[in-house]
Amino acid sequence: MLSIRFHGRGGQGAKTASRIVGTAAFLEGYHAQDSPVYGAERRGAPVAAFTRIDHSPIHERGVIARPDLVVIADASLIRDPAARVADGVDERTVVFVNSSLSPDQVSVQAALPGRLTALDLTGIALREFGKRGAISALLGAVAGRLSGLHRDSIRDAVARELADLGLSSAVIERNQAVALDCFDQVPVVSVEPGGPRPAPPVQLHRPTYDAPTKGTASITVGPNSGLRSMSGWRTFRPVLRPDLCNGCWLCFANCPEGAITIKPDGKPAVYYPHCKGCLDCVEVCPTDAMTVEREPQGVQP
Amino acid sequence: MTWEPQIFKTLHQIPREEHVFPGTPLCAGCGGLESLRLAAKVLGSRVVYVDAAGCMTNLAAFPFTPLDASWLYTTMGSAPAGAQGVRDALDVLIAKGRVPKEEDVQVVVLGGDGSTYDMALSSTSGAITRQLDFYYFCYDNEAYGNTGVQLSPATPYGARTTTSPCAVQHPAGTTQEKKDIFEIWRAHRPPYMATVSPRFPLDLEEKFARAAAYKGPKLFLAFAACPTGWLFDPAQTPDVARLAVECGLWPLKEAVNGVVVHTYWPKLTPVEEYLKLQGRFRHLFEPVVQTEAIAHIQERVHGYWARVKREEGNS
């Protein structure tokens, strides 16, 4: 059995990618199973999805603890402890990272034990589609290639899954073309499907508690959510060009997070640890003083 | 008679002080959170939020809270009953002298459209009938969003949800019309009611400031543009919220003691502009344009505003 685990941020398309691979495998006559898992948090928060492929019926259920292939849709997830991308990854696991860095650079920076490969899917999507958006078809195609699935079945699976999302045929065709480009471009590292492997030994951890100032053991705590960093939710960030800002405060009024404050001089400032990267401020800015920049690609903080 | 803001006339009057702090786990680009943040700037911190289960429940996920106010979590159907309990307890404690009068707080129910339009309707009706002194803040994202975007009575005709998909039998998706909760509330004659949109922050702040003068049930229906459920890029939340108003689909209005006044006269932009932005309406345009369904939505908008013009004599 081949076990594939996808990690992404809500809205990036990890779930649909896992469906594309599952459907492609199904079209080739395999048994396939796919399922996503995410908590109450969504857009921007870490999500995971699982695909299992086998010649015979699959009886295993639930999360994949020991994946053969890990597909990471956003390099920032590697250092996000909530995403747990390294769980069950050992030296024979193949790890794909969506990154503008080369596999070797990623390998050095990520310090994951698996065999790494990388391709800049976000860069390709920006270039080919001209806008930010989900990269599910691209992730699915890459995962399909690494899993040894055929080009044609990936093409069909992309069409089926994106049609289910209600996308137009023109958009689907464009996605198919770009996905197949990624299928051809990704540096292949052969995945060795393993049989069922013993689960890693259960380790009991001594629980650690946050300091009471962080809010535990008190129900009368003041607003403390600002202690959480939202930086990891962004794949793009707003950047203010102060010379163009007319001080209208529209960005301040329209920031859902309250991550934009007004400085004493009356001009806004984005506080990045609290910014989720929704870019509403960019949209409302009347003078185009708020610009969009892609988040830096290094996997180190 | 044109409605004029009395207090909030420029954006620079919006208080800089925050009462809903950053770091919540709500979706990036949440229109409901933006409305609540703006509302809280006027409501202040002397508030007990009585939360009906829904997206906003994620706000105060232990051990973190973004609020400098108090918080009580209730089931979807019972937030107004919870508010009654809090209000009564405060009244009794103040009457007995066990809580100083100046420590009194406002009671604010937070509910999504699932609870407001549907599950909490009977307890809401009871609370209004008893003239409970409370705010009801509804973040209306037109679906049961937190559970995965299922049909709610607030879902408009033509929208696609996971339980009202575009199907052979129902090519338009949702076949019901959005329930008019504003009129259901108005039939109870509460002292103050208003609809607000986060893209019209001054209108929103003004209404919260005005409502403070009224004792009794006060309704706020906030347009909660929902990138996750409505399938658009989070950066487009402001556009979707603006077009909902400009196309006439989300009228901005208030009702003081049951007398309705529209606070903004939209341009009545064709509804296609609004529908096209969102994936939940994409099936109305592709693969074939569902002309009848779009015309139906447009007709209802025109019918609504024709009636408003007759009744309010404005243009």
Interface residues (C-beta under 8 A of the other chain):
Chain A: G10 G11 A40 E41 R42 R43 G44 A45 R132 G133 L165 G166 L167 S168 S169 D210 K214 G215 T216 V221 G222 P223 N224 S225 G226 L227 R228 S229 M230 W233 C248 W249 L250 F252 A253 N254 C255 P256 E257 G258 A259 T261 I262 G266 Y271 H274 K276 G277 C278 L279 D280 V282 E283 V284
Chain B: L11 H12 I14 R16 E18 V20 F21 P22 G23 T24 P25 L26 C27 A28 G29 C30 G31 L33 E34 R37 L38 T57 N58 A61 F62 P63 F64 T65 P66 L67 D68 N146 R160 C166 P198 R199 P201 P227 T228 L231 D233 P234 A235 Q236 T237 P238 D239 G279 R282 H283 F285 E286 P287
